[in-house]
Amino acid sequence: MQTDLSGKVVVISGAARGIGAATARAFSREAAWVVIVDRDVQAGKMLERTIGKAQFIEADLTSEAACENVIQATLKQFKGVDVLVNNAGANDGLDLEAKPSVFMESVKKNLLHVYALTHFAREALIQSKGSIVNISSKVAETGQGGTSAYAAAKGAINALTREWAVAFAKKGVRVNCVVPAECDTDQYQRWFATQKDPASARAGIERLVPFGHRLTKPEEVADTIVFLSSIRASHITGQFIHVDGGYTHLDRAASGDQTKWS
């Protein structure tokens, strides 16, 4: 399938590891130029060398100035932006026990860069009639318990997806959102490692995923992001695409023993 992404300039936040790194590699396979934005210098530079047609930009995305620098450096190097993937973020588990000031700081860490990168890239995206793909989380829709700040930030990302889809519609820029659930990232693997029985913890999560009873692969999320950014999705905007094996929407009965259906 032709994606028409060859030579396009793709900016990906949080791109050094996990879903971000898988997305960088996926765009690279489509012959796009990839801007890897992350604070992890070692992982970012290693990915840059691996991909080839890439530039790593070190950035603390909690800083508005750093976000502006990312876009300005990209424009200086590549003269445009065709795709912005707002991927960076982490679930820090802050809930109602956290002080309001701590809550707001956590929301800022997961949300500021989404707005700031989009703000600073908006004119370039309008000029290229490009695409924005936001990465949310099932937590914004299902709740999880024990993660108020992360849920608030991801809920805001969902709202901004629809808001920006409307705001950009007459400018020719499409805005969509990919919503993972239980994805096999290095962050998740580190969490499993903190459990008393990591194998049992993983198996317990996998049983909750109706389709295949396994975690989603980062590459499966990445391929969806690439599709939404491509000409093959030319009339898709303002949508939430769940890459989660049915975790978010299928009846919980589907997460049980499926042998009786065989």
Sequence and secondary structure as in RCSB ss.txt:
>XXXX:A:sequence
MQTDLSGKVVVISGAARGIGAATARAFSREAAWVVIVDRDVQAGKMLERTIGKAQFIEADLTSEAACENVIQATL
KQFKGVDVLVNNAGANDGLDLEAKPSVFMESVKKNLLHVYALTHFAREALIQSKGSIVNISSKVAETGQGGTSAY
AAAKGAINALTREWAVAFAKKGVRVNCVVPAECDTDQYQRWFATQKDPASARAGIERLVPFGHRLTKPEEVADTI
VFLSSIRASHITGQFIHVDGGYTHLDRAASGDQTKWS
>XXXX:A:secstr
     TT EEEEET SSHHHHHHHHHHHHTT EEEEEES HHHHHHHHHHHSSEEEEE  TT HHHHHHHHHHHH
HHHS  SEEEE         TTS HHHHHHHHHHHHHHHHHHHHHHHHHHHHHT EEEEE  THHHH  SS HHH
HHHHHHHHHHHHHHHHHHHTTT EEEEEEESSB  HHHHHHHHTSSSHHHHHHHHHHT TTTTS B HHHHHHHH
HHHHSGGGTT  S EEEESTTTTTS GGGGS  GGG 
